[in-house]
Every structure is written in structure tokens, then in C-alpha cells.
Amino acid sequence: MYSIEMAYARMRELQDQANRSRAAQQTATPRARRRLGRAAAKKR
């Protein structure tokens, strides 16, 4: 049986994983991030 507690625990795991991923992306060089941002802006 899948309880609300289990669903909440899974949600927290996914949220922690997303936060770790975001922190890893912030360690990228600012120059590379700026280039990617400009490329994405041009596509719009």
C-alpha cells in the first residue's frame, strides 16, 4: 500500500535531487552560462 507518508518522502527525495542538480549547474563557468542564455534567447 502506498501511503501519504511514502509519497511525501519520495517528493522530498526528488526535491533534494533537484536542488543538488541546480547547485551543480551553478558551479559551471559564468561565461558558458551566459553563452547558453544568449543562444536560448535568440531562438525565441
ChimeraX attribute file (.defattr): number of C-alpha atoms within 10 A of each C-alpha:
attribute: neighborCount
match mode: 1-to-1
recipient: residues
	/A:1	4
	/A:2	6
	/A:3	8
	/A:4	9
	/A:5	9
	/A:6	11
	/A:7	11
	/A:8	11
	/A:9	12
	/A:10	12
	/A:11	12
	/A:12	12
	/A:13	12
	/A:14	12
	/A:15	12
	/A:16	12
	/A:17	12
	/A:18	12
	/A:19	12
	/A:20	12
	/A:21	11
	/A:22	11
	/A:23	11
	/A:24	10
	/A:25	11
	/A:26	11
	/A:27	9
	/A:28	10
	/A:29	9
	/A:30	10
	/A:31	9
	/A:32	9
	/A:33	14
	/A:34	11
	/A:35	11
	/A:36	11
	/A:37	11
	/A:38	10
	/A:39	11
	/A:40	10
	/A:41	9
	/A:42	7
	/A:43	6
	/A:44	5
